[in-house]
Amino acid sequence: MNPFSSSLFCSACILFMAGVSGTSQAFDLMQAWQSALRQDAGLAAAAEDYRAGLEHGPKGLAPLLPQVNLTGNYNHSNPISPQPSLAGDRTRGGETHGYNVSLTQPLFDAARFAGYREGQIRQDAARTTYETTLQQRMIEVAAAYFSILQAQDTLAATEAAKTAYYNQLQRAKTEFQIGTATITDANEAQAGYDSALADEIQARADLEYSQSTLTRLTGLAPDDILPLAPSLPLHTPDPATMAAWQELAMAHSLKIRAKEQALALAKQRLNEKRAGHLPVVQLTSSYLNTVSNDSAVMTAGTHRNRGHTVGVNVTLPLYSGGGVNSRVREATAELASARDQLEDTRRQTREEVRKAWLGVTSGMASIRAQQQRSLSAKSKLDSTALGKEVGIRTNLDLLQAQQDYTNVLKDLASARYRYLNARLQLSLAAGLLDEGVLQQINRTLQH
C-alpha cells in the first residue's frame, strides 16, 4: 500500500463532518490546511465520490452470490361463452393462485468473476483518486499561502522603494529650485517614483488575488498570516540522490498507481469479453405451491399443486454473429493502450522528480546567492547615496542603485518560496506528500 499518511486520510474523513469556523486571527500553514479539510467543497465532493466508489466491491461480488426470487400469482377466469367441462357441465370459471420461490447459484461464470475482480480494482482506484485529490489540494493550499507571503514581501519592497523615490524627488525639486540640480534630475526622480507607484498598484492587486484564492480554499480571512522566519533553514533532500527519489516515485507515485489500476481493469475487461466463448453453469432450485378451482381445467373440487425441483443448467454459446470476437479485439486494443499509458506515466514521473529535485537543490544555491547579492546591493545603495552627497555620483546612479536593491529583495523572496514549493513538489512526485511533510514546511514559519 502507498505510504500516504493514514493520519491524513483519516483526519480528512473526520474533518469533512465538522462545521466551518472562520477566524480573522493569525494562522499558519497547518491551520490553513485543516480549515481546507473542513470546508473545501471540492474536497467534500471528492470524499463523497470515494464513498460511492467503495460500493464497486459489493456490486462486483453480488452476481456471484445466490439469487433468490419470490413470485406470487393470482388469476380469476370468467368465460363469456362457457364450454362443456370434462364432466359434461358448463364451465363457470374459477380462481388460481400460488407462489414460487426460486434460487440460482452460479457455479461457473467467467464473466461474472471478471466483474467481481473489476469491482475490487475500482474500489482501490476510488481510494487512489481521493488520495490524489487530497495531495493536489494540499499543494494548492501551500501555493496560495506562499503566494500571499511573496506578494506581501513584494509589496513591502515596492513601498520602501516608493518612499525612497519620493524622498529623492523632493530633494531633486528643492535642489532644482535653489539651482544646485538640473530639471533632468527632477524628471528622473519623478520617473522612478511613478514606476514604483505603478509597481505598488500591481503588488496590491496580486496580494488581493492571492488572498481570495486562499480564502476560497480554506474559508479563512488571511488578513494576518504567519510569515517565514528571517533565517530559512535549507535542508538537502533525504534521500540525497535524484536516482533514489525516482525509485521511490516508481514504487509510491499515485499517478503510476492509478495507471497500474487502469491496466488491471483493462485485463479484467478482456477476460470478461473472452468469457463470451465459455459455458455458464448454474445451480437452480425452486419450490412451487399452486391452488386452483377453475372448472375449465378441473373435474371437481379444488386442486393443489406443490413441488420442489433442483437442477444444473449449462449454457454454451455457439455463435453470436461475431460480436464476441469484436468485443475481444476491442478490449485487446484497450489493454495495449493501458500498457503504453502506464509506461508514459512512469517516464513523466521520472521527469517530474528530476524537475522538482533540481528545483530544491538549485533553489538552495539560489537563496544563498540572492542573500549575498542583497548584501552587495545594499552596500552599493549606501555607497551611491554617500557618493551623491559628496558629488561623485549622479541622481541617476542613485535611482539605479535603488531599483537594483528593490529587484534583489523581490528575487530573494521569490527564491525562498520557489524552494519551499519545490520541496512539496518533490514529495508529491514521489507519492510521499502528507501532513508530516507539510508540518516540516510549517516549521519554517515565524511562530
N, C-alpha and C positions, 0 to 999 in steps of 0.2 A: 504494500500500500504506500502511496506517496506520503512523505514525511510532513506534508502540510499540517500545520499545528492543529491538533484536535481541539485545543482550548479555543482557538479562533473559531473553528467550525461550530462548537457547542455554544460559545458566547454569542455568536451571530444568531443562532436559532432562538436563544433565550431573549436577547435584546430586542428582536423583532416584535415580541409580545409586549414590550414595555411601551409606555407613552413617551411623547416628546416633551422635553423640558428645556426650553430655550433659556439662555443666560447672556447677559452682557458683560460678565466678568471675564478676566483674562483666562485663557485656556491654552493648553499645549497640544502637540500633535496627537498624542494618545487620546486625549479627551475629545478632540475633533473626530477621531475615528470611531470612538464609542458612540458619539452622538449620531454619526452617519449610520451605524448599525441599527440604531433605534428608529430613525425617522426617514431614511432614504427610501423613496417609493420604488426606485429601480431595484434595490436590494430586496425590498419586500416582495416585489413581483418575482424575483429570482428564487426566493425562498418558497413561494407557492408553486412555482414551476418544479422545484426539486421535490416537494411533497407529492405533486402529481406524477412525477417521474418514478417515484418509488412504487407506484401501482403497476408498472410494467412487469414486475416479477410475479405477483399474484395472477395477473391476466395471462401470462405465459404458462403458468402452472395449471390453471383451471381446465383447459381442454384435456389434460392427461388424467384428471380425476373422474370418478364415476359421475355420470349424468343421469339424474333421476327425475322422472316426469310423472305427474298425476293428471289423468284425463277423465273427465266426467261427461256423461251424455244423458239427455232426456228427449224422447220423441213421442209425439202423440199423433196417431193416424185416425182420420175420419173420412172413409171413402165416400165420394159423391155418387158413384154407381156401384153399389155393393155387388160383389160376385159370390157365387156359392163357395162355401168353405169345403174342406176335405170331408166334413161330416154331412154336407148337403144343405147346411143352414146358410142364410145370408150373413156376410161378414158385417160387423158393426164397428170395426176398428179397435183401437186399444192403445196401450202405452208400453213403451220400452225405456228402461233407464238402467244405468250401471256406471261402473268406473273401471279404469285400467291403470295400473302402476307399472312403469317400465324403467329398467336400468340398463345403461350402456357403459361398458368399461373398455377403453381402448387397450388392446394387447400389443399391437404393433402398428405404429403410425409415425413414419419418419418425419412427415411434415409437421405434425403437432410437437414432436420432440424438438425439432429445429426451432419452432416458435417459442418453446419453453426456454431454450438456450438464448434466443434473441431477447426475450423478456429480461433475463438475468443481466445480459450485457447492457441493455437500455437502462436498467436500474443503476448500474455502475456509472454509466455515461451521464445520468442526471446529476449524480454527486460531483463528477468531474466538471460539468458545466457550472454548477453552483460555486465550487471552489474557485474556478476561473473568474467568475464574476466578482467574488469577494476580493481576489488578488488585484484584479484590474481596478476595482473601486478604491482599494487601499492606495494604489499608485495615484489615482486621480485626486484623492483627498490630500495626500502628501504634496503632490504637484501644486494644487491650489493653495495650500498652506505656505509653501516656499515661494510661490508666485507673489503672495501678499508681502512677505518679508522682503523679497527682492524689489518690489515696487516701492515699499517704504524706504529702503536704502537708496534707491534711485531718486526718489522724491527729496530725501534729505540732502543728498549731494547736489541736486539741482537747486534747491532752496539756498544752500550755502553759496553756490556759485552765483546765483541771482543777487544775493546780498553783497557779495564781493564786487560784482559788476556794477551794482548800484552805487556803491561807495566810490568806485573808480570813476563812474560817470559824474558824480557830484564833484569830485576833485578836479576832473578834467574841465568841467564847466567853470569852476572857480578860477582855475589856472588860466583858462582862456580869457576870462573877464579881466584878470589883472595883467594879462599879456605874457605869461610865462609858458603858455602852451598854445598850440595851433588848433584850429577848428577840426583838423583831421583827428587829433587825439580825442576830442569830444565825440566825433562821429563814430570812431572805432569803439569807444566805451559804450555808446548808445546801441551799436550793433550787437555787442556782446551781451548787453542787458536784455535786449529784445529776444535774442536767441535763447537765453536762459529762461525768459518768461514763457516762450513757446514750449521749451522742454518741460517746464513745470506743469503746464496745462496738460501735456501728453502724459506725464508721470501720474498726475492725479486721476486722469481717465483710466490709465492702466490699473491703478490701485483700486478704483471703484469696481472695475470689471472683475478683478481677481477676488475682491471681497464678495461680490454677488455670486461668483462660482462656488466659493467655499460655503456660503450661506445656503445655496441650493443643495449642496451635498450633505451638509451637516445640520441645517436648521439653526445654526448659531449666528449671532451678530458679531462678526470679527472686528470689533472696534479696538480691541486691545489684546492681541495675541502675543504669546511669548516669543521673543526674538532669539536668534542664535547667540551663543556665548561669544564674547570677544575673541577668545582663542579657540579655534575649531580644531579638535583632535583629528589627525589624519592617520587612518589605520590601513595597513596593507591587507588586501582580501585574504581570507583564510578559507580554503587552501590557497597557497601562494603562487600557483601557476594557472595559466589560462587553460591548459590541457586538462587539469584536474576539474576545473569548473565545467568544461564541456562534457566530461564524463558524468558529472553529477546531473547535468541537464539531460543527457541521454537516458538516465535512469528515473528522473523525477519530474521532468517538464510536463506540465499539464497539457500543453499543445500536443506533445508527442503522445501522451496517454490518450487524448481524445481521438487522435488519428489511429492509434492501435485498436481502440474500441470500435471505430468505424470499420476497420479491416475485419475485425472479428464478426461484426454484424453482416458484412458482405459475405463472409464464409458461410454463415448460417442461412442467409437468404439463398445462396447457391444450393446448399443441402436441401432447403425446403422445396426449391424448384425441381431438383433431381428426384425428390420423393414422388413426383407425379408419375414415375415409371414403376414405383414399388407397390406391392399389395398393402391393403389396410385390413387388419384383423381386429375384430371387436367381439367381446363377450356381451351377449344380450340376455336379459331375463325380464319376464313380465308376469303380472297377476291380473286376471280378468274376472269381474263379477258383474253379470247382467241379469236383469229380471224383465220378463215380457209377458203381457196378457193380450197381445194383439191377435184377434181371432183370424186375421188373414193368414197367419203362419202357424197358429196353434189349433189343435183339435178341441181342447177344452182346458179350463183352468189356467194356472199361471206356470210359466216355465222359467227356471233359474239356470243360468249357465256360469259355472265357476271353473277356473283352471289356472295352472301355472306352467310357464314354459321357460326353458333355459337352452341357450344355443350359442354357437360361434358363427359369426358372419365373416366371410372373406371376400373382399372386393379387389379384383385385379384389373387395372386399367389396360386396355388393349390399344386403342387409338383415339386421339383427341384432335385430329385434324392438324397435327404438327405444332399445336400450341405449347405443349410441354417443352419440346426441343427449342422453340423460340425463346421461351422464358429462361431456359438454362443458358442459352447463348448470351442473353441479355445480362443475367446475373454473373456470368463468367467475365464479361467485359467490365462490369461494375467492380468486381473483385480486383481485376488488374489495375483499374483506376485507383482504388483504395490503397493498393500497394505503392503505386507511384506517388500518391499524395503523402503517404507516410514518409517515404524517403525524402521528398521535397521538404517536408516539415522538419525532419532531422537536420537537413542542410541549413535551412533557415535558422533553426535554433542555435546551431553552432555559430552562425554569423552574428546572431543577436548576442550570444555570450561574448564573442570576440569584441563586438562594439561596446558592450557595457563594461567589459574588463578594461579596455583601453580608456573608456571614459573615467573609470575610477583611478587607474594608475596615472594617466596623463593629467587628470584633474588634480591629483595631489601635487604634481610638479607645477601645474599652472598656478595653483594657490600660492605656493612658495615663491614663484616668480613674480606674481602680482603683488605679493606683500613687499618684496624687495623693491619692485617698481614704484609702489606707493610711497615708500620712504624716499626714494630718489626724486619723485615728482614733487613731494612736499618740500624737500630740500631745495629743489630748483625754484619752486614758487617763492620760498622765503628769500633766496638769494636774488631772484629777479626783482622782488619788491624792494629789497635793500638797494639794488643797483638802480632802480627807478628813482629812489630818493636822492641818491648821490649824482644822478645824471648820466650814468653809463648804460642804462637800459631804457628803452622807449616804452611808451604806454602799450604799444602793440605787443612788445615782448612780454609784458606783464599779463595782458589778456590771453596770450597764447599759453603761458605757463599755468594760468588759472584754468583754462579749458583742458589742458593736458591732465592736470591733477583731478579735475572732476571726472574725466573719462576713466582715469585709473581707478578711482573709487567705484565707479559703476562696473568696471571689468572685474575688480576683485570680488564684489558682491556676486556677480554672475558666476564666477568661477566656483565660489563656495557652494552655491545652490546647485550648479551642474554636478559637482562632485557628490553631493548627498543624493540627488536624483539618480545618478549613475549607480550608486551602491544599491538603491532599491531596484533598479532595472536589472542589475546583475543577479540579485536574488530571485527576481521574477522570472528571468530567462532560465534559471536553473531549477525552477519549480520549488524554491525553498522560502519564498516570501511568506511571512506570518507575523503575528503580533510581537514575537521575540525580536525579529529584525527591526520592526517599526519602533520598538522600545529602545533599541540601540541608537537609532537615529534621534529619538526623542531626547536622549541624554545630552545631545549637543546643544539643546536649547538652554537659555539662561533662566533657570528656575529660581 
